[in-house]
């Protein structure tokens, strides 16, 4: 007959581990996001309503993105895990995704230069700093 033995930690060690994990979760493990706001305007100066701003940050192998929808007045607030929760401090490449627009011929049109839809060509780079206003103006061109 084969017997299996299970080794369990002492109840005190298990309780301390659980307490430590709970405290780490409550304190956020040091990941403090910073609020990021801004405004996107089209080449004619009107708000880029319906667009989406995307921030990409992190190390090469651990990149992450944060997003914000552009409102009717052109303003946006960026969120990482939920809308408006901000981003960690650091440098970010930024793109603007246009709103879905179709012309009279039924073709998809972009109201600004396509370069703004790609992280390598947008030319939009911002640094999010603790204690700063982190309010970024984006003016897309034709």
C-alpha positions as a Markdown table, in Angstrom:
| # | Residue | x | y | z |
|---|---|---|---|---|
| 1 | Unk | 0.0 | 0.0 | 0.0 |
| 2 | Unk | 1.3 | 3.4 | -1.0 |
| 3 | Unk | 1.0 | 6.3 | 1.4 |
| 4 | Unk | 1.1 | 9.9 | 0.4 |
| 5 | Unk | 2.2 | 12.5 | 3.0 |
| 6 | Unk | 1.4 | 16.1 | 2.7 |
| 7 | Unk | 3.6 | 18.5 | 4.5 |
| 8 | Unk | 1.7 | 21.6 | 5.6 |
| 9 | Unk | 3.3 | 24.7 | 7.1 |
| 10 | Unk | 2.5 | 25.7 | 10.6 |
| 11 | Unk | -0.8 | 27.6 | 11.0 |
| 12 | Unk | 1.2 | 30.7 | 12.2 |
| 13 | Unk | 3.4 | 30.8 | 9.1 |
| 14 | Unk | 0.4 | 30.4 | 6.8 |
| 15 | Unk | -1.5 | 33.2 | 8.7 |
| 16 | Unk | 1.6 | 35.6 | 8.5 |
| 17 | Unk | 2.0 | 34.9 | 4.8 |
| 18 | Unk | -1.7 | 35.6 | 4.1 |
| 19 | Unk | -1.4 | 38.8 | 6.2 |
| 20 | Unk | 1.7 | 39.9 | 4.2 |
| 21 | Unk | 0.0 | 39.3 | 0.9 |
| 22 | Unk | -3.1 | 41.2 | 2.0 |
| 23 | Unk | -1.0 | 44.2 | 3.1 |
| 24 | Unk | 0.9 | 44.2 | -0.1 |
| 25 | Unk | -2.3 | 44.3 | -2.1 |
| 26 | Unk | -3.7 | 47.2 | 0.0 |
| 27 | Unk | -0.6 | 49.3 | -0.4 |
| 28 | Unk | -0.4 | 48.6 | -4.2 |
| 29 | Unk | 3.1 | 47.1 | -4.0 |
| 30 | Unk | 4.5 | 50.6 | -4.9 |
| 31 | Unk | 2.7 | 50.9 | -8.2 |
| 32 | Unk | 1.4 | 54.4 | -7.9 |
| 33 | Unk | -0.2 | 55.7 | -11.1 |
| 34 | Unk | -0.2 | 59.4 | -12.0 |
| 35 | Unk | -3.1 | 61.1 | -13.6 |
| 36 | Unk | -2.6 | 62.1 | -17.2 |
| 37 | Unk | -4.8 | 64.5 | -19.1 |
| 38 | Unk | -4.7 | 66.3 | -22.4 |
| 39 | Unk | -6.4 | 67.6 | -25.5 |
| 40 | Unk | -6.2 | 66.5 | -29.1 |
| 41 | Unk | -6.9 | 68.9 | -31.9 |
| 42 | Unk | -7.3 | 68.3 | -35.7 |
| 43 | Unk | -5.4 | 70.4 | -38.3 |
| 44 | Unk | -8.3 | 72.8 | -38.5 |
| 45 | Unk | -8.1 | 73.4 | -34.7 |
| 46 | Unk | -11.3 | 71.5 | -34.0 |
| 47 | Unk | -11.4 | 68.8 | -31.3 |
| 48 | Unk | -10.5 | 65.2 | -32.4 |
| 49 | Unk | -13.7 | 63.9 | -30.8 |
| 50 | Unk | -14.1 | 60.1 | -31.0 |
| 51 | Unk | -10.4 | 59.5 | -31.3 |
| 52 | Unk | -8.4 | 57.4 | -28.9 |
| 53 | Unk | -5.0 | 58.3 | -27.4 |
| 54 | Unk | -2.7 | 55.4 | -26.5 |
| 55 | Unk | 0.4 | 55.6 | -24.3 |
| 56 | Unk | 3.0 | 52.9 | -24.6 |
| 57 | Unk | 5.7 | 52.5 | -22.0 |
| 58 | Unk | 7.9 | 50.0 | -20.2 |
| 59 | Unk | 11.0 | 48.1 | -21.0 |
| 60 | Unk | 11.4 | 46.4 | -24.4 |
| 61 | Unk | 10.3 | 43.0 | -23.3 |
| 62 | Unk | 7.7 | 44.3 | -20.8 |
| 63 | Unk | 5.8 | 47.0 | -22.8 |
| 64 | Unk | 2.3 | 48.0 | -21.7 |
| 65 | Unk | -0.3 | 50.4 | -23.0 |
| 66 | Unk | -2.7 | 52.8 | -21.4 |
| 67 | Unk | -5.6 | 54.4 | -23.2 |
| 68 | Unk | -8.0 | 57.4 | -23.1 |
| 69 | Unk | -11.0 | 58.2 | -25.3 |
| 70 | Unk | -11.1 | 61.7 | -26.7 |
| 71 | Unk | -14.3 | 63.5 | -25.7 |
| 72 | Unk | -16.4 | 66.0 | -27.7 |
| 73 | Unk | -14.3 | 68.9 | -26.5 |
| 74 | Unk | -11.0 | 67.1 | -27.5 |
| 75 | Unk | -10.0 | 66.2 | -23.9 |
| 76 | Unk | -8.8 | 62.8 | -22.7 |
| 77 | Unk | -7.8 | 61.1 | -19.5 |
| 78 | Unk | -5.5 | 58.1 | -19.7 |
| 79 | Unk | -6.1 | 54.8 | -17.8 |
| 80 | Unk | -4.0 | 51.6 | -17.5 |
| 81 | Unk | -6.3 | 49.1 | -15.8 |
| 82 | Unk | -9.5 | 51.2 | -15.7 |
| 83 | Unk | -10.6 | 54.4 | -17.3 |
| 84 | Unk | -8.8 | 57.4 | -15.8 |
| 85 | Unk | -6.6 | 55.6 | -13.3 |
| 86 | Unk | -3.4 | 57.1 | -14.8 |
| 87 | Unk | 0.0 | 55.5 | -15.6 |
| 88 | Unk | 3.2 | 54.8 | -13.7 |
| 89 | Unk | 5.9 | 57.6 | -14.0 |
| 90 | Unk | 8.1 | 57.3 | -17.0 |
| 91 | Unk | 8.6 | 58.0 | -20.7 |
| 92 | Unk | 5.9 | 57.1 | -23.2 |
| 93 | Unk | 5.5 | 56.9 | -27.0 |
| 94 | Unk | 2.0 | 58.0 | -27.9 |
| 95 | Unk | -0.3 | 57.5 | -30.9 |
| 96 | Unk | -3.7 | 58.8 | -31.8 |
| 97 | Unk | -6.3 | 56.4 | -33.3 |
| 98 | Unk | -8.8 | 58.2 | -35.4 |
| 99 | Unk | -12.5 | 57.9 | -35.0 |
| 100 | Unk | -14.3 | 55.7 | -37.5 |
| 101 | Unk | -15.2 | 57.9 | -40.4 |
| 102 | Unk | -16.5 | 57.0 | -43.9 |
| 103 | Unk | -16.7 | 59.4 | -46.8 |
| 104 | Unk | -19.5 | 59.6 | -49.4 |
| 105 | Unk | -18.0 | 56.8 | -51.5 |
| 106 | Unk | -18.0 | 54.5 | -48.4 |
| 107 | Unk | -14.3 | 54.6 | -48.0 |
| 108 | Unk | -12.6 | 54.8 | -44.5 |
| 109 | Unk | -10.9 | 58.2 | -44.1 |
| 110 | Unk | -8.5 | 59.5 | -41.5 |
| 111 | Unk | -8.9 | 63.2 | -40.6 |
| 112 | Unk | -5.2 | 63.5 | -40.0 |
| 113 | Unk | -1.8 | 62.1 | -41.2 |
| 114 | Unk | -1.5 | 58.3 | -40.7 |
| 115 | Unk | 1.9 | 58.8 | -39.1 |
| 116 | Unk | 0.1 | 59.6 | -35.8 |
| 117 | Unk | -1.4 | 56.0 | -35.7 |
| 118 | Unk | 2.0 | 54.3 | -35.4 |
| 119 | Unk | 4.4 | 54.4 | -32.4 |
| 120 | Unk | 7.5 | 54.5 | -34.5 |
| 121 | Unk | 6.3 | 57.4 | -36.8 |
| 122 | Unk | 4.0 | 59.5 | -34.6 |
| 123 | Unk | 6.9 | 61.6 | -33.1 |
| 124 | Unk | 4.8 | 61.9 | -29.9 |
| 125 | Unk | 6.8 | 61.3 | -26.8 |
| 126 | Unk | 5.8 | 62.4 | -23.3 |
| 127 | Unk | 7.3 | 62.0 | -19.9 |
| 128 | Unk | 5.0 | 61.5 | -17.0 |
| 129 | Unk | 6.4 | 62.9 | -13.8 |
| 130 | Unk | 5.3 | 62.7 | -10.2 |
| 131 | Unk | 4.2 | 66.1 | -8.9 |
| 132 | Unk | 3.8 | 67.6 | -12.4 |
| 133 | Unk | 0.5 | 68.5 | -14.1 |
| 134 | Unk | 1.0 | 65.9 | -16.8 |
| 135 | Unk | -1.4 | 67.7 | -19.1 |
| 136 | Unk | -0.4 | 67.1 | -22.7 |
| 137 | Unk | -1.5 | 69.0 | -25.8 |
| 138 | Unk | -1.5 | 67.0 | -29.1 |
| 139 | Unk | -2.0 | 68.7 | -32.4 |
| 140 | Unk | -2.2 | 66.3 | -35.3 |
| 141 | Unk | -1.4 | 67.5 | -38.8 |
| 142 | Unk | -2.7 | 66.6 | -42.3 |
